[in-house]
Each structure stands twice: as C-alpha cells, then as structure tokens.
Amino acid sequence: MHLTGWPKRLFDYMWNGGLKMSIQSNKALKILLIITIIACLAAVPALALNNNAQLDKVVFKVSDDYVVVDLVEYATAFDQDGDILWEYLKDGKDFPEVYAVASGDKYMSLVEYATNYIDDVSEAIANTSPLPSSEVQNFKVLTGFDEDDNPILVPIDAVVWITGVEALAAIEVSEGTDFADIGLPSEVEVTFDDDSTSMLDVDWDEGDYDGDTPGDYDLEGDLVLEEDQGNPDNLKAEITVTVVETKLDNLSVEAITKTGVDVTFSALAEELEDYTLTVIDPDGLNQPVEEKTLSAGATSATFTFVDELSWIKNGTWTVDGVSY
C-alpha cells in the first residue's frame, strides 16, 4: 500500500510520534494503527472494496456528539492547517476520534470495516454487519458552521439528502459581458431522497470564464443548503455560458415589450447568421432571445424572447451592455 499526500502525512506523524517502538511488540496497537489509516484513506474516492461499495462518510466522536461528516470534506480539512472543520473534529486532541464509517446509508464500526478490508479485499461493505438503528439514530449530521463558527448539527433522521439537481438551459452572452452581468440563475431546483423538491440558492464560481473571448464556458455553483439538508455527493448547479462575438456597432435599444426587443445599429457590411443579444432584466436575470439572421445593410431588428414575458419589470434593462 503506497501512501501519498495527506494520508502519508498522517502516517508519518503517528509513526514518528512514538508508535514505531510500541507497534513492534504490540499486535493490538498495530491493528489499531491500520484501522486508523484505513479510515483516513477512505476519504480518497478511488478506494473502494469493489465496484459497488465505497466509503463516503465518517462518524466522529466530538465531546458528547456522534457527528457524521462527508469524507471528501474531511480529507480537504485534514490538508489545511487551522481549517475550522479540522479543529472542531480534533476537539482538543491531536487527531479526530473516528467512531464509524459509512457507505450510503449503511454505517459500521471501524473494526467491522477494517476486519473485512484486511481479511478479504473483495468483501463488499454491503455484506458487513451495520450498526444497529438504535445507535445510528443518535448520530448528528454536520451541515456547516454558523457566522460565529459554531457547528450546525442536525439529527440524522431529520436530514433530507440531495439526490439530483435540475439541468439548466445554456446561456448565450455577447462578447465583453462581465461575469457579474451574465444573468446566471440565482436559484435552482433540487430533488431529495424522499422525492420532495425545493429551490435552493446558488453561489456561482467564475472558473475560467472570460467574457472577452468567444467560446463555451462550463460553470459550476455551490448549493446553499438549509440546516436540515445534506449534500453527500457534493452535487452542484451546472450551466454552459457561450460568449458570442459582438458585431453590432452603435447599438441602441428602442423598445422592450413582452414579446421581444427592438434595436437599431449601424448598417451591416455583411449578413450575420444566427445572431443573438444578451438581455438582462432589472433583477439581473438573463432573458434569452431567439437567434436571428440579419441581412447585409440592415440597421434595425426585433429579437423575440424565447419565453414571452408576463410583464415588463420596472428598472434598468441592459442589452449587450447598453442600458435601457
């Protein structure tokens, strides 16, 4: 077994911290060390006992609470000194106290997991003995930290887990559109494991978006969870933004109606095929218009909204960066 990154740091810390001599003469301690390393290695997504079973959560004993944490979040916190999650889980100790691990909704003790892993790598987690429900129901899910860095703990039986995020329609914007002016949706619909749905706010990441360079940009956004919601698979909102080269000079917005946008511009030297505009409403939302072919010599056009508006919102609209 070859260790790199944060698992290796953990092993070296424990090994050089006084365990080396004790392990040579203490079989029980050796097994305990292996169990601890395996529990930490479980945070690496590639580690699975077979193609159908993979660890995704770990339970820590923090003071009097049994706290369920996503393994990827734990691995990330381990590699960042002073991380709020890492410090909370340590609870004043050198390392967090691992109590149990989980795959999906099946929780098992470290000994149960380590025994199966060591004895038979092909042994699936699904075939091991889960912790009794009476014990699991006392677990609490760490869904985040409040503004004062206090942990937000929710009883596990009160948490709904996100299983899906709606697919968002692609957006086209004109060349020169800043990230803040794209008009990305502020919320997205998600589905939970009880088949209920809800609209959640999205915190979009700018990624490699460059509004001055035409092309397609795939953006991701973090879901803003409520206290009783969990996102074990770290699902995100996703959208493709296409930056289209701008070719209309001296653009002026003449009118915005429920059905479309009327604009004027300098006479075109050549035909423009499948041209579109970036229309942002007063709420900062992108209102897509249908593509239109503009003939050579044209000086005006009406672009039709993909979805007819229910009303014209009061405030400032922008069309290809031009205020109206």
Sequence and secondary structure as in RCSB ss.txt:
>XXXX:A:sequence
MHLTGWPKRLFDYMWNGGLKMSIQSNKALKILLIITIIACLAAVPALALNNNAQLDKVVFKVSDDYVVVDLVEYA
TAFDQDGDILWEYLKDGKDFPEVYAVASGDKYMSLVEYATNYIDDVSEAIANTSPLPSSEVQNFKVLTGFDEDDN
PILVPIDAVVWITGVEALAAIEVSEGTDFADIGLPSEVEVTFDDDSTSMLDVDWDEGDYDGDTPGDYDLEGDLVL
EEDQGNPDNLKAEITVTVVETKLDNLSVEAITKTGVDVTFSALAEELEDYTLTVIDPDGLNQPVEEKTLSAGATS
ATFTFVDELSWIKNGTWTVDGVSY
>XXXX:A:secstr
    HHHHHHHHHHIIIIIHHHHHH HHHHHHHHHHHHHHHTTSTT EEETTEE  EEEEEETTEEEEEEHHHHH
HHHTSTT HHHHHHHTTSSS  EEEEEETTEEEEHHHHHHHHHH TT  GGGS    HHHHTT EEEEEE TTS 
EEEEEGGG EEEEEE     EEEETT  GGGS   SEEEEEETTS EEEEEEEE  TT  TTS EEEEEEEEE  
 TTEE TT   EEEEEEEE    SS EEEEE SSEEEEE S  SS EEEE   EE TTS B  B  EEE TT  E
EEEEBSS  SS  SS  EETTEE 
